[in-house]
Amino acid sequence: ETIIAASQAFMDQGEAELALEEINKAIQMTPTDPAAYIQRGRIYLSQNKFEEAITEFNFALNYDPNSAEAYNNRGVAFASQQSFNQALLDIAKALEFNPDYVNAYINRSIVYIGRQEYDLAFADLEKALSIDPNDVEVYFNRGNLHRLLDQTEQALADYNQMIAIDPDNALGYFSRGSIYLI
């Protein structure tokens, strides 16, 4: 676990190659640890290596077939390849194993947006907020959806809520400010 944490620390610093080196050590030490494969898959996602990411999430699912995190992340990889149907199947599986998985609702909303199913996207974001009303990422995504649909006042309200929850959130200020540039 400490090697996985070290790998994540490198990811947080934008050092994907160092993160990959660390996680490879973890996999050599414990080759059946699904968390290590999930971490390596997330590193590949950050590098836009979607096939490699999918392979890693498959390894994780071989060792833990009930891993909501592996299904969710594999769904993100499929969505990144525009394979929206497969992404929806995986994210639905993640939610089957963890019905309170806020990030999965966010990711599924993004897939729905890609499919132009905006009502379903809004429904997932509302569900995410019912689970965690202080998740700024939900407000960010809902604000972006409102902007996409030219619902400026609602977008502004969501960006303001981001800032109210986290006054140090630069993305909230940037998003709010960008409304006034249009």
C-alpha positions in Angstrom: 0.0 0.0 0.0 2.8 2.4 0.7 4.2 1.9 -2.8 0.8 2.5 -4.3 0.6 5.7 -2.2 4.0 6.7 -3.4 2.9 6.1 -7.0 -0.2 8.3 -6.4 2.0 11.0 -4.9 4.0 11.0 -8.1 0.8 11.2 -10.1 -0.4 14.1 -8.1 2.9 15.9 -9.0 2.4 15.2 -12.7 5.2 12.6 -12.7 3.5 9.7 -14.5 6.7 7.9 -15.5 7.9 7.9 -11.8 4.5 6.8 -10.8 4.7 4.0 -13.3 8.1 2.9 -11.9 6.7 2.8 -8.4 3.6 0.8 -9.3 5.6 -1.7 -11.3 7.6 -2.4 -8.1 4.3 -3.0 -6.3 3.1 -5.4 -8.9 6.4 -7.3 -8.8 6.1 -7.7 -5.1 2.4 -8.6 -5.0 1.3 -9.6 -8.5 -2.3 -10.4 -7.3 -3.1 -7.0 -5.8 -6.0 -5.5 -7.8 -5.3 -2.1 -6.4 -1.9 -2.0 -8.0 -3.4 -2.8 -11.4 -6.0 -0.2 -10.9 -3.3 2.4 -10.2 -1.3 1.4 -13.2 -4.4 1.6 -15.3 -5.1 5.1 -14.0 -1.5 6.1 -14.9 -2.1 4.8 -18.4 -5.4 6.8 -18.5 -3.5 9.9 -17.6 -1.2 9.2 -20.6 -4.1 8.6 -23.0 -3.0 5.0 -23.4 -6.5 3.6 -23.3 -5.9 0.1 -24.5 -3.1 -0.4 -21.9 -5.4 1.0 -19.2 -8.2 -1.4 -20.2 -5.8 -4.3 -19.9 -4.8 -3.2 -16.4 -8.4 -2.9 -15.3 -9.0 -6.3 -16.7 -6.2 -7.7 -14.6 -7.7 -6.0 -11.6 -11.0 -7.6 -12.3 -9.4 -11.0 -12.7 -8.2 -10.7 -9.0 -11.3 -8.8 -7.7 -14.4 -9.3 -10.0 -16.5 -7.1 -7.7 -14.2 -4.1 -7.9 -16.4 -1.0 -8.5 -13.3 1.1 -9.0 -11.9 -1.2 -11.7 -15.3 -1.2 -13.6 -15.6 2.6 -13.2 -12.1 3.3 -14.5 -12.4 0.8 -17.3 -15.7 2.6 -18.2 -13.7 5.9 -18.4 -11.2 4.3 -20.7 -13.9 3.0 -23.0 -15.6 6.4 -23.0 -12.3 8.0 -23.9 -12.3 5.8 -27.0 -15.9 6.9 -27.8 -17.1 3.4 -26.9 -20.0 4.8 -25.0 -22.1 1.6 -24.8 -19.3 -0.4 -23.3 -18.6 2.5 -20.9 -22.2 2.6 -19.8 -22.1 -1.1 -19.1 -19.0 -0.9 -17.0 -20.1 2.1 -15.0 -23.5 0.5 -14.4 -21.6 -2.5 -13.0 -19.6 -0.2 -10.8 -22.8 1.3 -9.4 -24.2 -2.2 -8.9 -21.3 -3.0 -6.6 -21.3 0.5 -5.0 -24.6 2.4 -5.4 -23.1 5.4 -3.5 -20.1 5.8 -5.8 -20.3 9.5 -6.6 -17.4 9.4 -9.1 -19.2 6.7 -11.1 -22.3 8.9 -11.4 -20.1 11.8 -12.6 -18.4 9.6 -15.1 -21.7 8.2 -16.4 -23.1 11.7 -16.7 -20.1 12.6 -18.9 -20.9 9.5 -21.1 -24.5 10.6 -21.4 -23.4 14.1 -22.4 -21.2 12.4 -25.1 -24.4 10.7 -26.3 -26.4 13.9 -26.0 -28.7 12.4 -23.4 -28.7 15.5 -21.3 -31.7 14.6 -19.1 -29.9 11.4 -18.0 -26.7 13.3 -17.4 -28.6 15.7 -15.1 -30.3 12.8 -13.3 -26.9 11.2 -12.5 -25.5 14.5 -11.3 -28.5 15.0 -9.1 -28.1 11.5 -7.7 -24.4 12.3 -7.0 -25.4 15.4 -5.1 -28.0 13.5 -3.1 -25.1 11.3 -1.9 -22.5 14.1 -1.4 -23.9 17.6 -1.6 -20.5 19.1 -1.1 -18.7 17.4 -4.0 -17.3 20.3 -6.0 -16.7 18.1 -9.0 -20.4 17.4 -9.3 -21.1 21.1 -9.4 -18.4 21.7 -11.9 -19.8 19.1 -14.3 -23.4 20.2 -13.8 -22.3 23.8 -14.4 -20.5 22.7 -17.6 -23.7 20.9 -18.7 -25.7 24.0 -18.1 -23.3 26.0 -20.1 -23.4 23.5 -23.0 -27.2 24.0 -23.0 -26.9 27.8 -22.8 -28.3 27.9 -19.3 -26.0 30.6 -18.1 -27.7 31.5 -14.8 -27.8 27.8 -13.7 -24.1 27.4 -14.7 -23.2 30.4 -12.7 -25.1 29.1 -9.6 -23.2 25.8 -9.8 -19.8 27.6 -10.1 -20.7 29.9 -7.2 -21.6 26.8 -5.2 -18.2 25.3 -6.0 -16.5 28.4 -4.6 -18.8 28.5 -1.5 -17.8 24.9 -0.7 -14.1 25.4 -1.5 -13.0 29.0 -1.6 -9.6 28.0 -2.7 -10.9 26.1 -5.8 -9.3 27.9 -8.7 -11.3 26.0 -11.2 -14.5 27.4 -9.7 -13.3 31.0 -10.2 -12.0 30.2 -13.7 -15.3 28.6 -14.7 -17.3 31.5 -13.2 -15.1 34.1 -14.9 -15.2 32.4 -18.3 -19.0 32.9 -18.3 -18.4 36.6 -18.5 -16.0 36.2 -21.5 -18.7 34.9 -23.7 
